[in-house]
Amino acid sequence: METCREVENRPIGGFLNTQRMLYHLYLEYNMSMNEWPKSPHIETASPSGNFSGLDAVIEKDPMGEADAYMLKFSKETALTSIRIVFNDYSGADLVITNMTTLPFDQVGKGFGSSAIKDLLAWAQSNGMKDIRAVQVQKQSADFWKKNGFVRMVEPNPTNDFVFNEA
C-alpha cells in the first residue's frame, strides 16, 4: 500500500484526477482534513499582481494551462477546490472552470459559497469586473444564482454564468 507521501508525489494529470486522489486518500486511509496532502503554497504573479489577501493554497494549473491556477480553500471539515483562468479567449478578467467540495457529504453546507465569496471579494479588490463561471451543470445553476451570478443570454450552449455585482 502506498504511503500518503508516495500518492502525493505521484504524477497525476488533470483536475479530476487531483480530486479523485484526495477523495481516495479520504476513503482509503481514513484521513482527516488536516492530514490530506497539502501542496506547498506557490507565490505566483497574476495579471492583477498577486494572490495576497486570498486565504487559499494556490497552485499552478495541474493541466499546465498558462494563466490558470488551482485554489484550495480549507474550512473546518471540507476542502473546496476552484480552478480559475485569467484573461481567457472570451475576454473575461476571471473565469471559474471547475469547482469541487470534498468530502462529498459536506456539499450543501455552505463551504462552496464561502470559498466563492472569498474569491469574488479578492477579485473585485483587484479590479476584476468580468467574472464568469463556465460550463455550469444544470444541477449547479441554483448555487451560482444564489452566489450572485446570472445565466448569460442566448445563445449560451455551454450554460455560462456571469457575476452580477448588483
C-alpha positions in Angstrom: 0.0 0.0 0.0 1.3 3.4 -0.9 2.0 6.0 1.7 0.4 9.4 1.6 3.7 10.9 0.5 4.0 8.5 -2.4 0.5 9.2 -3.5 1.1 13.0 -3.1 4.3 12.8 -5.2 3.0 10.5 -8.0 2.5 12.5 -11.2 -1.2 12.7 -11.9 -2.9 14.6 -14.7 -5.8 16.9 -14.7 -8.2 18.4 -12.2 -10.5 15.4 -11.8 -7.6 13.1 -11.1 -6.5 15.5 -8.3 -9.9 15.4 -6.8 -10.1 11.6 -7.1 -6.7 11.3 -5.4 -7.9 13.5 -2.5 -11.1 11.5 -2.2 -9.2 8.2 -2.4 -7.0 9.3 0.5 -10.0 10.3 2.5 -11.8 7.0 2.0 -9.0 4.5 1.9 -6.7 5.9 4.5 -9.5 7.4 6.7 -7.6 10.7 6.9 -8.9 13.8 8.5 -8.8 17.1 6.6 -5.7 18.2 8.4 -3.9 15.0 7.2 -4.8 15.4 3.5 -1.8 16.2 1.3 -1.2 19.9 1.1 0.8 21.2 -1.8 3.3 23.9 -0.9 2.0 27.5 -1.3 3.4 28.8 -4.5 3.9 32.5 -4.8 2.8 33.4 -8.3 2.0 36.5 -10.1 -1.4 37.1 -11.6 -2.4 39.8 -14.1 -3.5 41.9 -11.1 -0.2 41.5 -9.2 -0.5 38.6 -6.7 -2.8 36.5 -4.6 -2.2 38.3 -1.3 -5.3 38.6 0.8 -6.7 35.3 -0.5 -6.9 32.6 2.2 -6.2 29.6 0.0 -3.4 27.3 -1.1 -2.5 28.4 -4.6 -1.0 26.1 -7.2 -0.2 26.4 -10.9 -2.8 24.7 -13.0 -2.4 20.9 -12.9 -3.3 20.8 -16.6 -0.4 23.2 -17.4 -2.6 26.0 -18.9 -0.9 29.4 -18.8 -2.7 31.9 -16.6 -4.6 29.1 -14.8 -4.5 28.2 -11.2 -6.0 25.8 -8.6 -7.2 27.5 -5.4 -7.8 25.2 -2.4 -9.9 26.6 0.4 -9.7 24.5 3.6 -12.5 25.3 6.0 -13.4 23.2 9.1 -14.2 19.7 7.7 -14.2 20.4 4.0 -11.8 21.3 1.1 -13.2 23.4 -1.7 -11.0 23.4 -4.9 -11.7 26.1 -7.6 -9.8 26.2 -10.9 -9.6 29.7 -12.4 -8.2 31.2 -15.6 -7.2 34.8 -16.1 -7.9 36.7 -19.3 -9.2 33.8 -21.4 -10.3 33.9 -25.0 -13.7 35.3 -24.0 -12.1 38.5 -22.7 -13.3 37.9 -19.1 -11.0 39.0 -16.3 -11.5 35.8 -14.3 -13.1 32.5 -15.4 -14.1 29.7 -13.0 -13.9 26.5 -14.8 -14.2 23.8 -12.1 -15.3 23.7 -8.5 -15.5 20.7 -6.1 -16.1 20.4 -2.4 -14.8 17.2 -0.6 -15.7 15.1 1.1 -19.0 14.7 -0.7 -21.0 14.7 2.5 -20.0 18.3 3.1 -21.6 19.5 -0.2 -24.6 21.8 0.5 -23.3 23.0 3.9 -22.0 26.4 2.7 -18.3 25.7 2.1 -18.5 26.3 -1.6 -20.4 29.6 -1.1 -17.8 30.7 1.4 -15.0 29.9 -1.0 -16.8 31.7 -3.9 -17.4 34.8 -1.7 -13.7 34.9 -0.7 -12.7 34.6 -4.4 -15.1 37.3 -5.5 -14.0 39.7 -2.8 -10.4 39.2 -3.7 -11.1 39.6 -7.5 -13.1 42.8 -7.0 -10.5 44.3 -4.7 -8.0 43.6 -7.6 -10.1 45.5 -10.2 -11.7 42.4 -11.9 -15.1 43.2 -13.2 -16.0 40.5 -15.7 -16.1 37.2 -13.7 -17.7 34.1 -15.2 -18.4 30.5 -14.3 -18.4 28.4 -17.4 -19.9 25.1 -18.4 -22.2 25.1 -15.4 -24.0 21.9 -14.9 -27.8 22.2 -14.7 -27.9 20.8 -11.2 -25.5 23.6 -10.1 -27.3 26.5 -11.6 -29.1 27.4 -8.3 -25.8 27.5 -6.5 -24.4 30.1 -8.9 -27.6 32.2 -8.8 -27.6 32.1 -5.0 -24.0 33.5 -5.1 -24.8 36.5 -7.4 -24.3 35.0 -10.8 -26.8 35.2 -13.7 -27.1 33.0 -16.7 -25.6 34.7 -19.8 -28.0 35.5 -22.6 -28.7 33.1 -25.5 -27.1 31.7 -27.5 -25.4 30.1 -24.5 -24.9 26.4 -25.4 -22.4 25.9 -22.6 -24.6 27.3 -19.9 -22.2 30.0 -18.7 -22.9 32.4 -15.9 -21.6 35.9 -15.2 -21.2 37.6 -11.8 -23.7 40.4 -11.3 -22.4 43.0 -8.9 -25.9 44.3 -8.1 
